[in-house]
Each structure stands twice: as C-alpha cells, then as structure tokens.
Amino acid sequence: MLKIHNSLTGEKEEFKPLRPNEVRMYVCGMTNYDYIHVGHARMLTVFDLVQRYLRSSGYKVTYVRNITDIDDKIIDRAAANGENWADLARRFTAAMHEDCATLGLQIPDLEPRATEFIAPIIAMIQILIDKGFGYAADNGDVMYSVRKFPGYGRLSGKNIDDLRAGSRVQVDDAKHDPHDFVMWKHAKPGEPSWGSPWGEGRPGWHIECSAMSTSLLGSYFDLHGGGEDLKFPHHENEIAQSCAACDSPFVRYWMHNGFVRVNEEKMSKSLGNFFTVRDVLKTLRDPEVLRFFLLSSHYRGPINYSAAQLAQADETLLGLYRALKDTALTGAADPAELERFRAAMDDDFNTPEALAVAQSVTRDLNLAKGTKDAAKSAALAATLRAMGGMLGVLQQDPDKYLKRSAGAGGLSDAQVDALVAARNAARAAKNYAESDRIRVQLNDAGVLLDDKAGGTQWRRA
C-alpha cells in the first residue's frame, strides 16, 4: 500500500484517493521568464515520477501543472529586453517544453495558463470579498485578510504573530494588517491589465493557483505538489483562499520536494548560483544522466549538485545499460523482484531504495549472462526494464546508448566506426603495430574495444 509523507500533517500516511482508483493532482509549475535550471528540473522530474508511478499502479490520473504567464518578473524582464511581455512568456514556455521533452517528462493532462483563467480568478476574489475574507485597499489593490482565516499557518507550521513584516511579509501601508496579501493588483502605467469590478488590474500569484486548481479538479482533490520553497507563503495562501472560498478542505495530501544545493546553498536565480538544464546537458552523455541523478536521492531531501555527482550517475547508468546489452526482449519480468521494487516505491517514493533493488537485479543479470543462462537473462532484463519504465529510464537501445560520448567534442560514432574498421584491416594484414596504435588512439578518446568471435564491438568509457 502506497504511503506518502503529507506536508500538512508531517506524517507518512496511507494513500487513499477521494474517488476510488482515481487521482487528481495539481503541481505548481513554472513562471516562464528565463530558461529552467537544475532546481526547476528536480521539481518537474519528481512529480513526473509521481504521476508515472500512480498510473503504473492502476490509478486513473489527472495531472495538472500550471504555467504562470503574467507576473512581475515577466513584465520586468520583457521591459529590460524591450520585448512584449506575452511574447517573452510564450518564448520561454516553448523553451521549457523543449527542455521537459529532452528530460523525458511526460506531458501533463492539463497545463492551464493564468491569463486563460482571469474570469474564474475574478469570481473567486468576489466570493472572498462577499464572505469577508477580502477587501479593496485604498491603493486600488484587493487584499486577503489573513487573520480572518483561523487555520492560517498550519501547512508551514508558522504562527502569524511570529512573522515579522519585512522578511517574508511585504510591507504595504494599504494593508489592514502587514500579513495580508494581494489577490488583485491595480493597473500601473504601461503594464498589462484586465477589467474587473475593482478597476483595471491583474491577478496576484497566489489566487491564480487557487482558481486554476479548483476550476479543473474541484474544490477538494487528492494531491498538490511543488518545491519546498513554495510551502510558505504560496501554498499557505492557496489554502487560505481556497478553503474560505469553497468551504472545503481543498487538498488531502501535500507533497514538497527538497532543494538542489550548490556549496550548501539553495540553487536559485536570485542567488546567481544556478545552472540551466540546457548548459548542463551539453556536458553529459545523454539527458537521461541528469534525470537519473535527480532521482538518485529521496525527493524530500536536499540533493547536492556537482560534476562529481553527475559523473557518478553517468557511471551507474552505464553499468545498467551494459547489463541490458545483448539480452533478449522476449522475457517476462520477475514478479517477486518487481514486488521488492514496488515496496520501496510505495514507501513515499523511495527511489534510492528502489534503485538499490534495480542494482541487485543488475548483478544477477550479469551473473546469468556469464553462465549463458538465456532464459534467466531474458527474465532479469525484462525486470530491469520494467523497473526503469516506472522511473522513466532504461528504455533506450543499449548499444546506441553505450556508444554515445560524454560531453561535447571527441570522436563521432562514424569516426569510431571508421577507426575500428581500419584496425580490423590492420589486424587482418598482420600489421599489429598499426592495430595497437589505433587501439591506443581510441582508448585515449574514451572508446573501449571488445574483440569477440563475431567481430569487434565498442563502447564509450
């Protein structure tokens, strides 16, 4: 039985969806004003894993991941570029989609954009005003009155009286209370705006997700996810708005992934210590290496990013693909081994333990290949591929994967093939000095040769 650590209660709980065999999940997606970095990639990969595993467990899943396409950061970046804000948001949304596809992320069932939900946002704000949770401030903004919601702070464990204005609380003289937050921003000269009962303006960030999630999944749904940094204030504010507007609990299970850290600091654009996915992939053998690295640590904990960690992920993944090389595709997976794998995944998506099971299967597979046990090899290979399928890895052709070079430069596949052919010709002519020279050249380029009865095979080191 799947158990999930619920951020709302701080406990690992048995997963029981609100509707039998159906899961409705919402994940806070990207604000697209720049290329995504490795920290973003972790969040995207974690929840891609969650929805994959839920589907593999037999659930009908509706996976919603939103796009924030109107925001101060988008407006500021567009102004700095001399670019239309909507064009900039579309451009970086397209780039995000490209990066997600490269990382093997499956497309969400629904991908709402904030600007498409202006009417539901306005309607929810009006409900909150009518119920006494919202008010029009003197400066033209519409605010949420935090103290009117008695459960505020439950998700993040924060006491409202302990929050200090000026730290995570924006100071604004127009607020009735320093902790109140904006739901509708009045229009400023030159900024995009929409008409509303309170005048021209645009939605605040928090109300966007409340309106989109409840519009698409209902007032009470199963899973809501996002990065640890969204727990407060974003998700806390979502709860306050949605529960007050809909008179319902809003979300049953909350999930938050840990940070990617560089030199013991969170990777973020604001700190300037981020690495874009596009730049990182230029250094890797295959995008799957980055996905494998991101899944190698438990999703709730921090993960340290470094070239050494990526190299370790690369070598581990190479070992798995080497085991799959020269194995039949006709075997049936071992149910007992799959049960061990699922037991790890059912424990709050414990990917490190699940990968340990996969490594155990890999060792058995190598032994079976060594003893020429074709039937056992086929079964274990099928088992390993099935495990990889739940994680979104190990689905490529092993021969092609193993021939890819790590990083930019080096010899192309065609160049390697030509050198191997030249070496074979030298050996046939008994020109062993030339044969050895070519082997050394290939070895220096990171290409390893394996002379077999059926011919010479090669792979990247």
C-alpha positions as CSV (number, residue, x, y, z in Angstrom):
1,M,0.0,0.0,0.0
2,L,1.4,3.4,-1.1
3,K,2.3,5.7,1.8
4,I,3.0,9.4,1.2
5,H,4.6,12.0,3.6
6,N,1.9,14.6,3.9
7,S,3.4,18.0,4.5
8,L,0.1,19.2,6.0
9,T,0.3,16.7,8.9
10,G,4.0,16.0,8.9
11,E,3.2,12.3,8.9
12,K,3.6,9.4,6.4
13,E,0.1,8.4,5.6
14,E,-1.6,5.6,3.7
15,F,-2.7,7.0,0.3
16,K,-6.4,6.8,-0.1
17,P,-7.7,8.9,-3.0
18,L,-11.0,10.7,-2.6
19,R,-12.5,8.7,-5.5
20,P,-11.9,5.0,-6.0
21,N,-8.9,4.3,-8.3
22,E,-8.8,8.0,-9.4
23,V,-6.1,10.6,-8.5
24,R,-6.4,14.3,-9.2
25,M,-3.1,16.1,-8.7
26,Y,-2.0,19.7,-9.2
27,V,1.6,20.8,-9.3
28,C,2.7,24.5,-9.2
29,G,4.6,24.9,-12.5
30,M,6.9,27.5,-13.9
31,T,6.9,31.2,-14.1
32,N,8.5,31.4,-17.6
33,Y,10.8,34.4,-17.9
34,D,14.1,32.5,-18.3
35,Y,15.4,29.0,-19.1
36,I,14.7,26.4,-16.4
37,H,17.6,25.4,-14.2
38,V,18.5,22.2,-12.4
39,G,16.5,23.1,-9.4
40,H,13.4,23.5,-11.5
41,A,14.2,20.2,-13.3
42,R,14.2,18.4,-10.0
43,M,10.7,19.6,-9.1
44,L,9.5,18.7,-12.6
45,T,11.1,15.3,-12.6
46,V,9.9,14.4,-9.1
47,F,6.2,15.0,-10.0
48,D,6.6,13.4,-13.4
49,L,7.8,10.3,-11.4
50,V,4.8,10.6,-9.0
51,Q,2.3,10.6,-11.8
52,R,4.1,7.8,-13.7
53,Y,4.1,5.6,-10.7
54,L,0.5,6.3,-9.8
55,R,-0.5,5.3,-13.4
56,S,1.7,2.2,-13.2
57,S,-0.2,1.3,-10.0
58,G,-3.5,1.3,-11.8
59,Y,-4.9,4.7,-11.0
60,K,-6.6,6.9,-13.4
61,V,-4.6,10.2,-13.0
62,T,-5.5,13.7,-14.0
63,Y,-2.2,15.6,-13.8
64,V,-2.4,19.4,-13.9
65,R,0.7,21.5,-14.0
66,N,0.1,25.2,-14.4
67,I,2.1,28.0,-16.2
68,T,2.3,31.4,-14.7
69,D,2.4,33.6,-17.8
70,I,1.8,37.0,-16.1
71,D,4.0,38.1,-13.2
72,D,6.2,41.0,-12.1
73,K,9.3,39.0,-13.2
74,I,7.9,38.5,-16.7
75,I,7.0,42.2,-17.0
76,D,10.4,43.4,-15.7
77,R,12.4,41.0,-17.9
78,A,10.4,42.0,-21.0
79,A,10.8,45.7,-20.3
80,A,14.6,45.1,-19.9
81,N,14.7,43.3,-23.2
82,G,12.4,45.8,-25.0
83,E,10.1,42.8,-25.7
84,N,6.4,42.4,-25.4
85,W,5.6,40.6,-22.1
86,A,3.3,38.0,-23.7
87,D,5.9,37.2,-26.4
88,L,8.6,36.7,-23.8
89,A,6.3,34.3,-21.8
90,R,5.5,32.3,-24.9
91,R,9.1,32.1,-25.9
92,F,10.3,30.8,-22.6
93,T,7.3,28.5,-22.2
94,A,8.3,26.9,-25.6
95,A,11.8,26.6,-24.3
96,M,10.6,24.9,-21.1
97,H,8.6,22.4,-23.2
98,E,11.7,21.6,-25.2
99,D,13.7,21.0,-22.0
100,C,11.0,18.9,-20.5
101,A,10.8,16.7,-23.6
102,T,14.6,16.3,-23.5
103,L,14.4,15.1,-19.9
104,G,11.8,12.6,-20.8
105,L,9.0,14.3,-18.9
106,Q,5.5,13.2,-19.9
107,I,3.1,16.0,-20.9
108,P,0.6,16.9,-18.1
109,D,-3.0,16.1,-18.8
110,L,-3.8,19.8,-18.4
111,E,-1.5,22.8,-18.5
112,P,-3.5,25.9,-17.7
113,R,-2.1,29.4,-18.1
114,A,-3.0,32.1,-15.7
115,T,-4.1,34.5,-18.4
116,E,-6.7,32.0,-19.6
117,F,-8.4,32.0,-16.1
118,I,-9.0,35.7,-15.5
119,A,-12.8,35.2,-15.2
120,P,-12.6,32.4,-12.6
121,I,-9.9,34.4,-10.7
122,I,-12.2,37.5,-10.5
123,A,-15.1,35.3,-9.5
124,M,-13.2,33.7,-6.6
125,I,-12.0,37.1,-5.4
126,Q,-15.5,38.4,-5.4
127,I,-16.6,35.4,-3.3
128,L,-13.9,36.0,-0.8
129,I,-14.9,39.7,-0.5
130,D,-18.6,38.7,-0.1
131,K,-17.6,36.3,2.7
132,G,-15.5,39.0,4.5
133,F,-12.1,37.4,3.7
134,G,-11.1,40.1,1.1
135,Y,-11.2,43.8,0.9
136,A,-10.4,46.6,-1.6
137,A,-7.5,48.6,-0.3
138,D,-7.1,52.3,-0.6
139,N,-4.4,51.9,-3.3
140,G,-6.7,50.0,-5.6
141,D,-5.4,46.5,-4.8
142,V,-7.7,43.8,-3.5
143,M,-6.3,42.1,-0.4
144,Y,-6.9,38.9,1.5
145,S,-7.4,39.3,5.2
146,V,-5.2,36.6,6.7
147,R,-6.4,36.9,10.3
148,K,-10.0,36.1,9.1
149,F,-8.8,32.6,8.3
150,P,-8.3,30.6,11.5
151,G,-6.2,27.8,10.1
152,Y,-3.5,30.1,8.6
153,G,0.0,28.7,9.1
154,R,-0.9,25.0,9.6
155,L,1.0,23.8,6.5
156,S,4.2,25.7,7.1
157,G,4.0,25.5,10.9
158,K,4.2,29.2,11.2
159,N,2.4,31.3,13.8
160,I,1.1,34.5,12.2
161,D,2.1,36.6,15.3
162,D,5.7,35.4,14.9
163,L,6.0,36.6,11.3
164,R,8.0,39.7,11.0
165,A,6.9,42.3,8.5
166,G,9.7,43.0,6.0
167,S,11.2,39.4,6.0
168,R,8.8,37.2,4.1
169,V,5.9,39.6,4.6
170,Q,5.6,42.5,2.2
171,V,5.2,45.9,3.9
172,D,2.4,48.0,2.4
173,D,0.6,50.9,4.1
174,A,-2.6,50.0,2.2
175,K,-3.0,46.7,4.1
176,H,-5.2,46.4,7.1
177,D,-2.6,44.0,8.5
178,P,1.0,43.6,7.5
179,H,0.4,39.9,6.8
180,D,-2.4,40.4,4.3
181,F,-1.5,39.6,0.7
182,V,-2.7,40.9,-2.7
183,M,-5.2,39.0,-4.8
184,W,-5.8,41.7,-7.5
185,K,-3.1,44.3,-8.4
186,H,-4.3,47.6,-9.7
187,A,-3.0,48.6,-13.1
188,K,0.2,50.6,-13.3
189,P,1.0,52.7,-16.4
190,G,2.3,50.6,-19.3
191,E,1.6,47.2,-17.6
192,P,-0.8,44.6,-18.9
193,S,-4.2,44.7,-17.3
194,W,-7.8,43.3,-17.4
195,G,-11.1,44.8,-16.4
196,S,-12.6,43.9,-13.1
197,P,-15.2,45.1,-10.5
198,W,-12.3,46.9,-8.8
199,G,-10.9,48.5,-11.9
200,E,-8.2,47.6,-14.4
201,G,-5.6,45.3,-13.0
202,R,-4.1,41.8,-12.9
203,P,-4.2,38.8,-10.6
204,G,-1.8,38.2,-7.8
205,W,0.3,35.0,-7.9
206,H,-1.5,33.1,-5.1
207,I,-5.0,33.5,-6.4
208,E,-4.1,32.1,-9.8
209,C,-3.3,28.6,-8.5
210,S,-6.4,28.6,-6.3
211,A,-8.7,29.4,-9.2
212,M,-7.0,27.1,-11.7
213,S,-6.8,24.1,-9.5
214,T,-10.4,24.2,-8.2
215,S,-11.7,25.1,-11.6
216,L,-10.1,22.0,-13.1
217,L,-10.1,19.5,-10.3
218,G,-12.9,20.5,-8.0
219,S,-12.9,22.2,-4.6
220,Y,-11.3,19.1,-2.9
221,F,-8.8,16.9,-4.6
222,D,-6.1,14.4,-3.8
223,L,-2.6,15.8,-4.3
224,H,-0.9,19.2,-4.5
225,G,2.8,19.4,-5.1
226,G,5.7,21.8,-5.5
227,G,9.1,22.8,-4.3
228,E,9.9,23.2,-0.6
229,D,10.2,27.0,-1.1
230,L,6.5,27.2,-2.1
231,K,5.2,25.9,1.2
232,F,5.2,29.5,2.6
233,P,3.8,31.8,1.6
234,H,2.4,30.5,-1.7
235,H,0.8,27.2,-0.6
236,E,-0.2,28.6,2.7
237,N,-2.0,31.4,0.9
238,E,-3.6,29.0,-1.6
239,I,-5.1,27.0,1.3
240,A,-6.5,30.2,3.0
241,Q,-8.1,31.4,-0.3
242,S,-9.5,28.0,-1.5
243,C,-10.8,26.8,1.8
244,A,-12.5,30.1,2.5
245,A,-14.0,30.4,-1.0
246,C,-15.1,26.8,-1.4
247,D,-16.0,25.8,2.2
248,S,-14.0,22.6,1.8
249,P,-10.6,21.2,2.9
250,F,-9.0,21.9,-0.6
251,V,-6.3,19.2,-0.7
252,R,-5.9,15.9,1.0
253,Y,-2.1,15.3,0.6
254,W,0.5,17.9,0.2
255,M,4.0,17.0,-1.2
256,H,7.1,19.1,-1.4
257,N,10.5,18.3,-2.9
258,G,13.8,19.4,-1.4
259,F,16.2,21.9,-2.9
260,V,19.1,21.3,-5.2
261,R,22.1,22.7,-3.4
262,V,25.4,24.2,-4.6
263,N,28.1,24.8,-2.0
264,E,25.4,24.3,0.7
265,E,23.1,27.0,-0.7
266,K,19.8,26.5,-2.5
267,M,20.2,26.7,-6.3
268,S,18.2,29.8,-7.4
269,K,18.2,32.6,-9.9
270,S,18.2,35.2,-7.1
271,L,21.5,33.8,-5.7
272,G,23.0,33.6,-9.1
273,N,24.3,30.0,-8.5
274,F,22.1,28.2,-11.0
275,F,22.9,26.0,-13.9
276,T,20.4,25.9,-16.8
277,V,19.3,22.5,-18.0
278,R,20.5,23.4,-21.5
279,D,24.0,24.2,-20.3
280,V,24.3,21.1,-18.1
281,L,23.1,18.8,-20.9
282,K,26.0,19.9,-23.1
283,T,28.4,18.2,-20.7
284,L,26.5,14.9,-20.5
285,R,26.5,11.7,-22.5
286,D,22.7,11.7,-22.5
287,P,19.9,13.7,-20.9
288,E,18.9,10.5,-19.1
289,V,22.0,11.0,-16.9
290,L,20.5,14.2,-15.4
291,R,17.2,12.5,-14.8
292,F,18.9,9.6,-13.1
293,F,21.0,11.9,-10.9
294,L,17.8,13.8,-9.8
295,L,16.1,10.5,-8.9
296,S,19.1,9.1,-7.1
297,S,18.2,10.9,-3.8
298,H,14.9,10.9,-2.0
299,Y,12.6,13.6,-3.3
300,R,12.0,15.2,0.1
301,G,15.7,15.7,1.0
302,P,18.3,18.1,-0.5
303,I,20.5,17.0,-3.3
304,N,24.0,18.3,-3.8
305,Y,24.8,19.3,-7.4
306,S,28.4,18.8,-8.7
307,A,30.3,17.5,-11.6
308,A,31.4,14.5,-9.5
309,Q,27.8,13.6,-8.6
310,L,26.8,13.7,-12.3
311,A,29.8,11.6,-13.2
312,Q,28.8,9.0,-10.6
313,A,25.2,9.0,-12.0
314,D,26.7,8.6,-15.5
315,E,28.8,5.6,-14.5
316,T,26.0,3.9,-12.6
317,L,23.6,4.3,-15.6
318,L,26.3,2.9,-17.9
319,G,26.5,-0.2,-15.7
320,L,22.8,-0.7,-16.0
321,Y,22.8,-0.4,-19.8
322,R,25.8,-2.7,-20.1
323,A,23.9,-5.3,-18.2
324,L,21.0,-4.9,-20.7
325,K,23.3,-5.2,-23.7
326,D,22.9,-8.4,-25.7
327,T,19.8,-9.5,-23.8
328,A,16.6,-10.8,-25.4
329,L,13.5,-8.6,-25.4
330,T,11.1,-11.5,-25.0
331,G,11.3,-12.3,-21.3
332,A,8.6,-11.8,-18.7
333,A,9.5,-9.7,-15.6
334,D,10.1,-11.5,-12.3
335,P,7.0,-10.7,-10.1
336,A,9.0,-11.2,-6.8
337,E,11.6,-8.7,-7.9
338,L,9.0,-6.2,-9.1
339,E,7.3,-6.5,-5.7
340,R,10.5,-5.6,-3.9
341,F,10.9,-2.6,-6.2
342,R,7.3,-1.5,-5.6
343,A,7.6,-2.0,-1.9
344,A,10.4,0.7,-2.0
345,M,8.4,3.0,-4.2
346,D,5.3,2.5,-2.0
347,D,7.3,3.9,0.9
348,D,6.9,7.6,0.0
349,F,8.5,7.1,-3.5
350,N,11.8,5.9,-2.0
351,T,13.9,6.0,-5.2
352,P,17.3,5.3,-3.6
353,E,15.9,2.1,-2.2
354,A,14.2,1.2,-5.4
355,L,17.4,1.8,-7.3
356,A,19.2,-0.5,-4.9
357,V,16.7,-3.2,-5.9
358,A,17.5,-2.5,-9.5
359,Q,21.2,-2.8,-8.9
360,S,20.6,-6.2,-7.2
361,V,18.8,-7.3,-10.3
362,T,21.6,-6.0,-12.5
363,R,24.2,-8.1,-10.6
364,D,22.0,-11.2,-11.0
365,L,21.6,-10.4,-14.7
366,N,25.4,-10.1,-15.2
367,L,25.9,-13.5,-13.5
368,A,23.2,-15.1,-15.6
369,K,24.8,-13.7,-18.8
370,G,28.2,-15.0,-17.6
371,T,26.7,-18.6,-17.2
372,K,24.9,-18.3,-20.6
373,D,21.5,-18.8,-19.0
374,A,19.5,-17.2,-21.7
375,A,16.1,-17.7,-20.1
376,K,17.1,-16.2,-16.8
377,S,18.9,-13.4,-18.5
378,A,15.8,-12.5,-20.5
379,A,13.6,-12.5,-17.4
380,L,16.0,-10.4,-15.4
381,A,16.5,-7.9,-18.3
382,A,12.7,-7.6,-18.6
383,T,12.5,-7.0,-14.9
384,L,15.2,-4.3,-15.1
385,R,13.5,-2.6,-18.0
386,A,10.1,-2.7,-16.2
387,M,11.7,-1.0,-13.1
388,G,13.3,1.6,-15.3
389,G,10.0,2.3,-17.0
390,M,8.4,3.3,-13.7
391,L,11.3,5.7,-13.2
392,G,11.5,6.9,-16.8
393,V,14.9,5.5,-17.5
394,L,16.5,2.4,-19.2
395,Q,14.1,2.5,-22.2
396,Q,16.8,3.2,-24.9
397,D,18.6,0.7,-27.0
398,P,21.7,-0.3,-25.0
399,D,24.0,-0.5,-28.0
400,K,23.2,3.0,-29.1
401,Y,23.3,4.4,-25.6
402,L,26.7,2.9,-24.8
403,K,28.2,4.4,-28.0
404,R,27.4,7.9,-27.0
405,S,30.3,10.1,-25.9
406,A,30.3,12.0,-22.6
407,G,30.0,15.7,-23.3
408,A,30.9,17.8,-26.3
409,G,33.8,17.0,-28.7
410,G,35.6,13.8,-29.1
411,L,35.2,11.3,-31.9
412,S,31.8,10.8,-33.6
413,D,30.2,7.4,-33.9
414,A,31.1,7.4,-37.6
415,Q,34.7,8.3,-36.9
416,V,34.9,5.5,-34.3
417,D,33.4,3.0,-36.8
418,A,36.0,4.0,-39.4
419,L,38.8,3.6,-36.9
420,V,37.5,0.2,-35.8
421,A,37.3,-0.9,-39.5
422,A,40.9,0.4,-40.1
423,R,42.1,-1.5,-37.1
424,N,40.4,-4.7,-38.2
425,A,42.0,-4.3,-41.6
426,A,45.4,-3.8,-40.0
427,R,44.9,-6.9,-37.9
428,A,43.9,-8.9,-41.0
429,A,47.1,-7.7,-42.7
430,K,49.0,-8.7,-39.5
431,N,50.1,-5.0,-39.2
432,Y,49.9,-5.3,-35.4
433,A,51.8,-2.0,-34.8
434,E,49.1,-0.1,-36.6
435,S,46.4,-2.1,-34.9
436,D,47.8,-1.3,-31.5
437,R,48.2,2.4,-32.4
438,I,44.6,2.7,-33.4
439,R,43.5,0.9,-30.1
440,V,45.6,3.4,-28.1
441,Q,44.0,6.3,-30.1
442,L,40.5,5.0,-29.4
443,N,41.3,4.4,-25.8
444,D,42.6,7.9,-25.3
445,A,39.4,9.2,-26.8
446,G,37.4,7.2,-24.3
447,V,36.4,4.3,-26.6
448,L,36.8,0.8,-25.3
449,L,37.1,-2.2,-27.7
450,D,35.9,-5.8,-27.1
451,D,37.2,-8.3,-29.7
452,K,34.7,-11.1,-30.0
453,A,34.3,-14.1,-32.3
454,G,31.6,-12.2,-34.2
455,G,33.7,-9.1,-34.6
456,T,34.9,-6.1,-32.7
457,Q,32.4,-4.2,-30.5
458,W,33.0,-0.8,-29.0
459,R,31.5,1.4,-26.3
460,R,32.2,4.8,-24.7
461,A,34.1,4.8,-21.4
